[in-house]
């Protein structure tokens, strides 16, 4: 078991209305109505003309300045606190460029350009697309040599391919999460991932050979498999789930998934589909953060987070929230 001891969503400078600002979102007026009225997207956090490095530097600076350690009068830097800073993204920031985004942003936040003066490792991963956070949590769970990791999620949807897909709209939302071995309010009870290689073509799958229809048919099956795997690892059942934290694809998908899982749609935390849209893998942490802040103290709940990425990758995580515990 490990814990989430800090979880912060960075504020974007603007929030666009899907109907009123459809041009900026690469949508026609008629398409915007479909996304708003049928799929449930109302607003999207939005960055415009902001370099990637500046975007992440601003977010990391927000995180450092909000650090609880400053209350003690002894400010701590990222290098003092974390064994690694990991950027989870979905592939638009990849390879050497992705590495440089996190490297430059992290060092700028530290006012430190000397890599030899840092005992932490900044790197990026898009291995499992939108299920990458689950995969990274699995790595952390297994690697006992690491005590504290800063996980940064999010991309900038600065083109139509990233902003719009047939059933979802993506926002410019960054979340920063501290994974720790130190007990706190939010415990990670279990993590499970699943990969279905027959859909490894991802966005390059042919649309006219029936493979997309096959993916749709297997989507619910694979989600159910990974959820059951996660529950089994924690020795829990679906009846033990108090809240489902969704991958913010769209409201209609979650009505179908809830029915497939035999879970009431009332248990699914769908409100952030309207407020944030799809967050490039950060959905579970954005939803977890808002849910935690809404809970009365003391309160104990069990949450199931679910994600699915192209490729096809699937992930599930069980969180135990005991609000009111002493945290670091």
C-alpha atoms as a printed R data frame, in Angstrom:
    type eleno elety resid chain resno       x      y       z
1   ATOM     1    CA   UNK     A     1   0.000  0.000   0.000
2   ATOM     2    CA   UNK     A     2   1.067  3.574  -0.653
3   ATOM     3    CA   UNK     A     3  -0.550  6.990  -0.359
4   ATOM     4    CA   UNK     A     4  -1.450 10.228  -2.095
5   ATOM     5    CA   UNK     A     5  -0.387 12.953   0.287
6   ATOM     6    CA   UNK     A     6  -0.858 15.989  -1.983
7   ATOM     7    CA   UNK     A     7  -3.083 16.486  -5.022
8   ATOM     8    CA   UNK     A     8  -3.380 19.891  -6.684
9   ATOM     9    CA   UNK     A     9  -5.154 20.948  -9.883
10  ATOM    10    CA   UNK     A    10  -3.518 23.968 -11.536
11  ATOM    11    CA   UNK     A    11  -5.895 26.695 -12.676
12  ATOM    12    CA   UNK     A    12  -5.886 27.488 -16.396
13  ATOM    13    CA   UNK     A    13  -6.012 31.217 -17.269
14  ATOM    14    CA   UNK     A    14  -9.301 30.863 -19.162
15  ATOM    15    CA   UNK     A    15 -12.399 28.686 -19.179
16  ATOM    16    CA   UNK     A    16 -14.218 28.383 -22.504
17  ATOM    17    CA   UNK     A    17 -17.920 27.710 -22.943
18  ATOM    18    CA   UNK     A    18 -18.399 24.852 -25.407
19  ATOM    19    CA   UNK     A    19 -21.385 26.520 -27.106
20  ATOM    20    CA   UNK     A    20 -20.238 30.142 -27.080
21  ATOM    21    CA   UNK     A    21 -16.554 29.527 -27.848
22  ATOM    22    CA   UNK     A    22 -16.884 26.653 -30.304
23  ATOM    23    CA   UNK     A    23 -14.566 28.249 -32.888
24  ATOM    24    CA   UNK     A    24 -11.622 28.265 -30.459
25  ATOM    25    CA   UNK     A    25 -12.322 24.589 -29.754
26  ATOM    26    CA   UNK     A    26 -12.233 23.647 -33.471
27  ATOM    27    CA   UNK     A    27 -15.987 22.941 -33.465
28  ATOM    28    CA   UNK     A    28 -18.860 24.032 -35.664
29  ATOM    29    CA   UNK     A    29 -21.914 25.425 -33.903
30  ATOM    30    CA   UNK     A    30 -23.891 22.261 -34.649
31  ATOM    31    CA   UNK     A    31 -21.107 19.960 -33.389
32  ATOM    32    CA   UNK     A    32 -20.815 22.047 -30.217
33  ATOM    33    CA   UNK     A    33 -24.517 21.457 -29.524
34  ATOM    34    CA   UNK     A    34 -24.048 17.690 -29.828
35  ATOM    35    CA   UNK     A    35 -21.049 17.693 -27.477
36  ATOM    36    CA   UNK     A    36 -22.857 19.922 -24.983
37  ATOM    37    CA   UNK     A    37 -26.386 18.532 -25.005
38  ATOM    38    CA   UNK     A    38 -25.763 14.842 -25.721
39  ATOM    39    CA   UNK     A    39 -22.268 14.125 -24.398
40  ATOM    40    CA   UNK     A    40 -22.411 16.544 -21.443
41  ATOM    41    CA   UNK     A    41 -19.464 18.900 -22.097
42  ATOM    42    CA   UNK     A    42 -20.179 22.465 -20.927
43  ATOM    43    CA   UNK     A    43 -16.847 24.183 -20.141
44  ATOM    44    CA   UNK     A    44 -13.156 23.527 -20.769
45  ATOM    45    CA   UNK     A    45 -10.058 24.994 -19.038
46  ATOM    46    CA   UNK     A    46  -8.037 26.595 -21.826
47  ATOM    47    CA   UNK     A    47  -4.507 27.813 -22.569
48  ATOM    48    CA   UNK     A    48  -3.733 29.841 -25.675
49  ATOM    49    CA   UNK     A    49  -0.351 30.835 -27.117
50  ATOM    50    CA   UNK     A    50   1.494 29.560 -24.069
51  ATOM    51    CA   UNK     A    51   4.772 27.642 -24.582
52  ATOM    52    CA   UNK     A    52   4.708 24.171 -23.057
53  ATOM    53    CA   UNK     A    53   7.644 24.862 -20.763
54  ATOM    54    CA   UNK     A    54   6.010 28.017 -19.403
55  ATOM    55    CA   UNK     A    55   2.751 26.153 -18.808
56  ATOM    56    CA   UNK     A    56   4.404 23.415 -16.741
57  ATOM    57    CA   UNK     A    57   6.704 25.847 -14.961
58  ATOM    58    CA   UNK     A    58   3.687 27.864 -13.799
59  ATOM    59    CA   UNK     A    59   1.961 24.716 -12.574
60  ATOM    60    CA   UNK     A    60   5.043 23.443 -10.745
61  ATOM    61    CA   UNK     A    61   5.596 26.859  -9.179
62  ATOM    62    CA   UNK     A    62   2.014 26.766  -7.868
63  ATOM    63    CA   UNK     A    63   2.722 23.361  -6.384
64  ATOM    64    CA   UNK     A    64   5.988 24.422  -4.718
65  ATOM    65    CA   UNK     A    65   4.469 27.614  -3.300
66  ATOM    66    CA   UNK     A    66   1.570 25.678  -1.786
67  ATOM    67    CA   UNK     A    67   3.894 23.170  -0.114
68  ATOM    68    CA   UNK     A    68   2.872 22.583   3.483
69  ATOM    69    CA   UNK     A    69   6.545 22.493   4.444
70  ATOM    70    CA   UNK     A    70   6.699 26.262   4.037
71  ATOM    71    CA   UNK     A    71   4.434 26.636   7.048
72  ATOM    72    CA   UNK     A    72   7.264 25.359   9.216
73  ATOM    73    CA   UNK     A    73   9.587 28.098   7.998
74  ATOM    74    CA   UNK     A    74  11.828 25.625   6.183
75  ATOM    75    CA   UNK     A    75  10.998 25.774   2.453
76  ATOM    76    CA   UNK     A    76  11.778 22.616   0.514
77  ATOM    77    CA   UNK     A    77  12.590 22.332  -3.173
78  ATOM    78    CA   UNK     A    78  11.550 19.539  -5.498
79  ATOM    79    CA   UNK     A    79  15.070 18.165  -5.289
80  ATOM    80    CA   UNK     A    80  14.865 17.971  -1.487
81  ATOM    81    CA   UNK     A    81  11.524 16.202  -1.501
82  ATOM    82    CA   UNK     A    82  11.219 13.862  -4.484
83  ATOM    83    CA   UNK     A    83  13.124 10.936  -5.918
84  ATOM    84    CA   UNK     A    84  11.625 11.609  -9.353
85  ATOM    85    CA   UNK     A    85   9.386 14.052 -11.190
86  ATOM    86    CA   UNK     A    86   7.317 12.160 -13.756
87  ATOM    87    CA   UNK     A    87   5.306 13.756 -16.544
88  ATOM    88    CA   UNK     A    88   2.418 11.572 -17.658
89  ATOM    89    CA   UNK     A    89   1.161 12.527 -21.100
90  ATOM    90    CA   UNK     A    90  -0.574 10.882 -24.030
91  ATOM    91    CA   UNK     A    91   2.075 11.103 -26.713
92  ATOM    92    CA   UNK     A    92   1.932 14.635 -28.105
93  ATOM    93    CA   UNK     A    93   4.895 15.496 -25.888
94  ATOM    94    CA   UNK     A    94   7.089 12.492 -26.444
95  ATOM    95    CA   UNK     A    95  10.684 11.372 -26.804
96  ATOM    96    CA   UNK     A    96  13.430 13.939 -26.397
97  ATOM    97    CA   UNK     A    97  11.008 16.869 -26.593
98  ATOM    98    CA   UNK     A    98   8.882 15.472 -23.787
99  ATOM    99    CA   UNK     A    99  11.957 14.955 -21.647
100 ATOM   100    CA   UNK     A   100  13.052 18.548 -22.208
101 ATOM   101    CA   UNK     A   101   9.646 19.964 -21.266
102 ATOM   102    CA   UNK     A   102   9.777 18.441 -17.790
103 ATOM   103    CA   UNK     A   103  13.532 18.938 -17.415
104 ATOM   104    CA   UNK     A   104  13.458 22.636 -18.284
105 ATOM   105    CA   UNK     A   105  10.235 23.297 -16.373
106 ATOM   106    CA   UNK     A   106  11.454 21.556 -13.225
107 ATOM   107    CA   UNK     A   107  14.858 23.243 -13.251
108 ATOM   108    CA   UNK     A   108  13.315 26.633 -13.911
109 ATOM   109    CA   UNK     A   109  11.091 26.140 -10.879
110 ATOM   110    CA   UNK     A   110  14.163 25.226  -8.843
111 ATOM   111    CA   UNK     A   111  16.230 28.068 -10.347
112 ATOM   112    CA   UNK     A   112  18.746 25.363 -11.077
113 ATOM   113    CA   UNK     A   113  20.216 24.612 -14.506
114 ATOM   114    CA   UNK     A   114  22.916 22.239 -13.320
115 ATOM   115    CA   UNK     A   115  21.808 18.599 -13.677
116 ATOM   116    CA   UNK     A   116  24.702 17.468 -11.470
117 ATOM   117    CA   UNK     A   117  23.209 19.411  -8.579
118 ATOM   118    CA   UNK     A   118  19.969 17.417  -8.533
119 ATOM   119    CA   UNK     A   119  19.363 14.060  -6.900
120 ATOM   120    CA   UNK     A   120  16.005 13.576  -8.604
121 ATOM   121    CA   UNK     A   121  15.093 12.334 -12.054
122 ATOM   122    CA   UNK     A   122  12.654 14.127 -14.385
123 ATOM   123    CA   UNK     A   123  11.240 11.980 -17.178
124 ATOM   124    CA   UNK     A   124   8.105 11.446 -19.250
125 ATOM   125    CA   UNK     A   125   5.885  8.511 -20.100
126 ATOM   126    CA   UNK     A   126   3.003  7.930 -22.475
127 ATOM   127    CA   UNK     A   127   3.328  4.138 -22.545
128 ATOM   128    CA   UNK     A   128  -0.275  3.383 -21.649
129 ATOM   129    CA   UNK     A   129  -1.854  6.604 -22.963
130 ATOM   130    CA   UNK     A   130  -4.771  7.637 -20.700
131 ATOM   131    CA   UNK     A   131  -4.130  4.655 -18.419
132 ATOM   132    CA   UNK     A   132  -0.498  5.729 -17.903
133 ATOM   133    CA   UNK     A   133  -1.147  7.064 -14.353
134 ATOM   134    CA   UNK     A   134  -2.231  3.566 -13.313
135 ATOM   135    CA   UNK     A   135   0.859  2.058 -14.902
136 ATOM   136    CA   UNK     A   136   3.112  4.592 -13.148
137 ATOM   137    CA   UNK     A   137   1.418  3.919  -9.802
138 ATOM   138    CA   UNK     A   138   2.037  0.223 -10.385
139 ATOM   139    CA   UNK     A   139   5.740  0.939 -10.937
140 ATOM   140    CA   UNK     A   140   5.866  2.990  -7.734
141 ATOM   141    CA   UNK     A   141   4.099  0.248  -5.783
142 ATOM   142    CA   UNK     A   142   6.727 -2.283  -6.853
143 ATOM   143    CA   UNK     A   143   9.845 -0.107  -6.550
144 ATOM   144    CA   UNK     A   144  10.355  0.130  -2.801
145 ATOM   145    CA   UNK     A   145  13.583  2.117  -3.263
146 ATOM   146    CA   UNK     A   146  11.475  5.160  -4.176
147 ATOM   147    CA   UNK     A   147   9.794  6.997  -1.301
148 ATOM   148    CA   UNK     A   148   8.294 10.108  -2.893
149 ATOM   149    CA   UNK     A   149   7.323 10.761  -6.516
150 ATOM   150    CA   UNK     A   150   5.793 13.893  -8.031
151 ATOM   151    CA   UNK     A   151   3.452 12.819 -10.832
152 ATOM   152    CA   UNK     A   152   2.430 15.591 -13.252
153 ATOM   153    CA   UNK     A   153  -0.435 14.893 -15.658
154 ATOM   154    CA   UNK     A   154  -1.715 16.820 -18.650
155 ATOM   155    CA   UNK     A   155  -1.080 18.024 -22.189
156 ATOM   156    CA   UNK     A   156  -1.981 21.156 -24.133
157 ATOM   157    CA   UNK     A   157  -4.622 20.452 -26.784
158 ATOM   158    CA   UNK     A   158  -3.352 23.015 -29.262
159 ATOM   159    CA   UNK     A   159  -4.673 21.346 -32.420
160 ATOM   160    CA   UNK     A   160  -7.920 19.786 -33.574
161 ATOM   161    CA   UNK     A   161  -6.633 16.195 -33.327
162 ATOM   162    CA   UNK     A   162  -5.864 16.623 -29.622
163 ATOM   163    CA   UNK     A   163  -8.858 18.789 -28.762
164 ATOM   164    CA   UNK     A   164 -11.625 16.831 -30.481
165 ATOM   165    CA   UNK     A   165 -12.328 13.159 -30.966
166 ATOM   166    CA   UNK     A   166 -15.649 11.645 -32.054
167 ATOM   167    CA   UNK     A   167 -17.000 11.289 -28.494
168 ATOM   168    CA   UNK     A   168 -14.913 13.588 -26.263
169 ATOM   169    CA   UNK     A   169 -13.451 17.072 -25.852
170 ATOM   170    CA   UNK     A   170 -10.077 17.549 -24.161
171 ATOM   171    CA   UNK     A   171  -9.060 20.399 -21.872
172 ATOM   172    CA   UNK     A   172  -5.755 22.018 -20.912
173 ATOM   173    CA   UNK     A   173  -5.723 20.743 -17.346
174 ATOM   174    CA   UNK     A   174  -2.622 19.961 -15.285
175 ATOM   175    CA   UNK     A   175  -2.652 18.027 -12.038
176 ATOM   176    CA   UNK     A   176   0.243 17.424  -9.642
177 ATOM   177    CA   UNK     A   177   0.206 14.456  -7.296
178 ATOM   178    CA   UNK     A   178   2.603 13.317  -4.593
179 ATOM   179    CA   UNK     A   179   2.886  9.534  -4.296
180 ATOM   180    CA   UNK     A   180   4.381  8.651  -0.928
181 ATOM   181    CA   UNK     A   181   5.065  5.788   1.479
182 ATOM   182    CA   UNK     A   182   4.014  8.033   4.386
183 ATOM   183    CA   UNK     A   183   0.434  7.324   5.590
184 ATOM   184    CA   UNK     A   184  -2.142 10.024   4.836
185 ATOM   185    CA   UNK     A   185  -5.863 10.490   4.193
186 ATOM   186    CA   UNK     A   186  -5.850  8.853   0.763
187 ATOM   187    CA   UNK     A   187  -4.479  5.332   0.466
188 ATOM   188    CA   UNK     A   188  -4.016  3.429  -2.785
189 ATOM   189    CA   UNK     A   189  -5.495  0.017  -2.025
190 ATOM   190    CA   UNK     A   190  -4.782 -1.636  -5.371
191 ATOM   191    CA   UNK     A   191  -3.907 -0.865  -8.989
192 ATOM   192    CA   UNK     A   192  -4.581 -3.001 -12.057
193 ATOM   193    CA   UNK     A   193  -3.841 -2.593 -15.761
194 ATOM   194    CA   UNK     A   194  -4.837 -4.530 -18.859
195 ATOM   195    CA   UNK     A   195  -3.656 -4.320 -22.466
196 ATOM   196    CA   UNK     A   196  -5.554 -5.579 -25.505
197 ATOM   197    CA   UNK     A   197  -3.012 -5.826 -28.318
198 ATOM   198    CA   UNK     A   198  -5.510 -6.459 -31.093
199 ATOM   199    CA   UNK     A   199  -6.175 -2.705 -31.023
200 ATOM   200    CA   UNK     A   200  -2.519 -1.612 -30.929
201 ATOM   201    CA   UNK     A   201  -3.007  0.481 -34.065
202 ATOM   202    CA   UNK     A   202  -4.665  3.127 -31.907
203 ATOM   203    CA   UNK     A   203  -5.667  6.188 -33.917
204 ATOM   204    CA   UNK     A   204  -4.352  4.472 -37.045
205 ATOM   205    CA   UNK     A   205  -6.923  1.673 -36.965
206 ATOM   206    CA   UNK     A   206  -8.789  1.421 -40.239
207 ATOM   207    CA   UNK     A   207 -12.344  2.646 -39.865
208 ATOM   208    CA   UNK     A   208 -13.740  0.575 -42.718
209 ATOM   209    CA   UNK     A   209 -12.667 -2.928 -41.721
210 ATOM   210    CA   UNK     A   210 -14.906 -3.387 -38.687
211 ATOM   211    CA   UNK     A   211 -12.086 -2.996 -36.151
212 ATOM   212    CA   UNK     A   212 -13.619  0.137 -34.593
213 ATOM   213    CA   UNK     A   213 -16.905 -1.684 -34.049
214 ATOM   214    CA   UNK     A   214 -14.957 -4.572 -32.544
215 ATOM   215    CA   UNK     A   215 -13.151 -2.172 -30.188
216 ATOM   216    CA   UNK     A   216 -16.476 -0.720 -29.063
217 ATOM   217    CA   UNK     A   217 -17.737 -4.229 -28.333
218 ATOM   218    CA   UNK     A   218 -14.616 -5.119 -26.336
219 ATOM   219    CA   UNK     A   219 -14.453 -1.767 -24.511
220 ATOM   220    CA   UNK     A   220 -16.975 -2.643 -21.812
221 ATOM   221    CA   UNK     A   221 -15.635 -6.200 -21.535
222 ATOM   222    CA   UNK     A   222 -12.091 -4.962 -20.914
223 ATOM   223    CA   UNK     A   223 -13.209 -2.313 -18.420
224 ATOM   224    CA   UNK     A   224 -15.095 -4.980 -16.485
225 ATOM   225    CA   UNK     A   225 -12.040 -7.273 -16.527
226 ATOM   226    CA   UNK     A   226  -9.637 -4.649 -15.191
227 ATOM   227    CA   UNK     A   227 -12.120 -3.519 -12.521
228 ATOM   228    CA   UNK     A   228 -12.588 -7.084 -11.286
229 ATOM   229    CA   UNK     A   229  -8.814 -7.605 -11.265
230 ATOM   230    CA   UNK     A   230  -8.379 -4.467  -9.144
231 ATOM   231    CA   UNK     A   231 -11.143 -5.480  -6.725
232 ATOM   232    CA   UNK     A   232  -9.733 -8.988  -6.335
233 ATOM   233    CA   UNK     A   233  -6.306 -7.614  -5.452
234 ATOM   234    CA   UNK     A   234  -7.868 -5.500  -2.667
235 ATOM   235    CA   UNK     A   235 -10.166 -8.334  -1.552
236 ATOM   236    CA   UNK     A   236 -13.225 -6.157  -2.201
237 ATOM   237    CA   UNK     A   237 -16.409 -6.493  -4.257
238 ATOM   238    CA   UNK     A   238 -18.408 -4.087  -6.392
239 ATOM   239    CA   UNK     A   239 -20.809 -3.673  -3.476
240 ATOM   240    CA   UNK     A   240 -17.946 -2.120  -1.459
241 ATOM   241    CA   UNK     A   241 -17.566  0.763  -3.923
242 ATOM   242    CA   UNK     A   242 -18.978  4.069  -2.669
243 ATOM   243    CA   UNK     A   243 -17.917  6.317  -5.565
244 ATOM   244    CA   UNK     A   244 -16.668  5.744  -9.117
245 ATOM   245    CA   UNK     A   245 -14.168  8.305 -10.428
246 ATOM   246    CA   UNK     A   246 -14.575  8.203 -14.207
247 ATOM   247    CA   UNK     A   247 -12.345  8.767 -17.164
248 ATOM   248    CA   UNK     A   248 -14.096 11.926 -18.413
249 ATOM   249    CA   UNK     A   249 -14.890 10.691 -21.911
250 ATOM   250    CA   UNK     A   250 -18.598 11.533 -21.985
251 ATOM   251    CA   UNK     A   251 -21.781 11.097 -19.974
252 ATOM   252    CA   UNK     A   252 -23.377  8.586 -22.358
253 ATOM   253    CA   UNK     A   253 -20.438  6.175 -22.184
254 ATOM   254    CA   UNK     A   254 -20.660  6.138 -18.401
255 ATOM   255    CA   UNK     A   255 -24.365  5.374 -18.375
256 ATOM   256    CA   UNK     A   256 -23.565  2.242 -20.395
257 ATOM   257    CA   UNK     A   257 -20.503  1.310 -18.313
258 ATOM   258    CA   UNK     A   258 -22.356  1.745 -15.024
259 ATOM   259    CA   UNK     A   259 -25.075 -0.589 -16.275
260 ATOM   260    CA   UNK     A   260 -22.456 -3.122 -17.423
261 ATOM   261    CA   UNK     A   261 -20.744 -3.041 -14.005
262 ATOM   262    CA   UNK     A   262 -24.038 -3.233 -12.131
263 ATOM   263    CA   UNK     A   263 -23.265  0.040 -10.346
264 ATOM   264    CA   UNK     A   264 -25.796  2.833  -9.963
265 ATOM   265    CA   UNK     A   265 -25.044  5.829 -12.193
266 ATOM   266    CA   UNK     A   266 -25.657  7.919  -9.055
267 ATOM   267    CA   UNK     A   267 -22.356  6.574  -7.693
268 ATOM   268    CA   UNK     A   268 -20.410  7.837 -10.721
269 ATOM   269    CA   UNK     A   269 -18.788 11.247 -10.175
270 ATOM   270    CA   UNK     A   270 -19.787 12.659 -13.578
271 ATOM   271    CA   UNK     A   271 -19.962 16.377 -12.715
272 ATOM   272    CA   UNK     A   272 -16.425 17.082 -13.958
273 ATOM   273    CA   UNK     A   273 -17.248 15.892 -17.468
274 ATOM   274    CA   UNK     A   274 -19.150 19.172 -17.768
275 ATOM   275    CA   UNK     A   275 -16.513 21.244 -15.933
276 ATOM   276    CA   UNK     A   276 -13.206 19.831 -17.219
277 ATOM   277    CA   UNK     A   277 -13.835 17.417 -20.067
278 ATOM   278    CA   UNK     A   278 -11.194 14.836 -20.875
279 ATOM   279    CA   UNK     A   279  -7.889 15.583 -19.101
280 ATOM   280    CA   UNK     A   280  -5.342 13.377 -20.922
281 ATOM   281    CA   UNK     A   281  -5.007 10.810 -18.164
282 ATOM   282    CA   UNK     A   282  -5.321 13.289 -15.304
283 ATOM   283    CA   UNK     A   283  -9.068 12.750 -14.950
284 ATOM   284    CA   UNK     A   284  -8.821 10.407 -11.977
285 ATOM   285    CA   UNK     A   285  -6.708 12.869  -9.947
286 ATOM   286    CA   UNK     A   286  -8.822 15.914 -10.859
287 ATOM   287    CA   UNK     A   287 -11.946 14.001  -9.841
288 ATOM   288    CA   UNK     A   288 -10.279 12.610  -6.710
289 ATOM   289    CA   UNK     A   289  -9.196 16.097  -5.653
290 ATOM   290    CA   UNK     A   290 -12.669 17.597  -6.053
291 ATOM   291    CA   UNK     A   291 -14.392 14.660  -4.363
292 ATOM   292    CA   UNK     A   292 -12.006 14.824  -1.399
293 ATOM   293    CA   UNK     A   293 -12.589 18.565  -0.970
294 ATOM   294    CA   UNK     A   294 -16.366 18.031  -0.987
295 ATOM   295    CA   UNK     A   295 -16.358 15.330   1.697
296 ATOM   296    CA   UNK     A   296 -17.245 16.206   5.257
297 ATOM   297    CA   UNK     A   297 -14.712 15.348   7.945
298 ATOM   298    CA   UNK     A   298 -14.548 12.740   9.400
299 ATOM   299    CA   UNK     A   299 -15.608 10.508   6.524
300 ATOM   300    CA   UNK     A   300 -14.442  7.194   5.070
301 ATOM   301    CA   UNK     A   301 -15.195  6.135   1.482
302 ATOM   302    CA   UNK     A   302 -13.899  3.614  -1.052
303 ATOM   303    CA   UNK     A   303 -13.415  4.975  -4.580
304 ATOM   304    CA   UNK     A   304 -12.881  3.150  -7.850
305 ATOM   305    CA   UNK     A   305 -11.089  5.094 -10.602
306 ATOM   306    CA   UNK     A   306 -11.236  3.812 -14.179
307 ATOM   307    CA   UNK     A   307  -9.376  4.841 -17.344
308 ATOM   308    CA   UNK     A   308  -9.052  3.596 -20.907
309 ATOM   309    CA   UNK     A   309  -6.446  4.594 -23.472
310 ATOM   310    CA   UNK     A   310  -5.997  3.936 -27.159
311 ATOM   311    CA   UNK     A   311  -3.768  1.035 -27.988
312 ATOM   312    CA   UNK     A   312  -5.775 -0.356 -26.165
313 ATOM   313    CA   UNK     A   313  -4.905  0.078 -22.496
314 ATOM   314    CA   UNK     A   314  -7.181 -0.070 -19.471
315 ATOM   315    CA   UNK     A   315  -6.574  0.788 -15.827
316 ATOM   316    CA   UNK     A   316  -8.376  0.700 -12.498
317 ATOM   317    CA   UNK     A   317  -7.375  1.975  -9.059
318 ATOM   318    CA   UNK     A   318  -9.029  1.627  -5.667
319 ATOM   319    CA   UNK     A   319  -8.593  4.519  -3.242
320 ATOM   320    CA   UNK     A   320  -9.479  4.441   0.427
321 ATOM   321    CA   UNK     A   321 -10.286  7.920   1.736
322 ATOM   322    CA   UNK     A   322 -10.302  8.479   5.495
323 ATOM   323    CA   UNK     A   323 -10.770 12.226   5.715
324 ATOM   324    CA   UNK     A   324  -9.665 13.691   8.989
325 ATOM   325    CA   UNK     A   325  -6.420 11.755   9.402
326 ATOM   326    CA   UNK     A   326  -3.230 13.550  10.280
327 ATOM   327    CA   UNK     A   327  -1.359 14.244   7.035
328 ATOM   328    CA   UNK     A   328   2.165 15.456   6.450
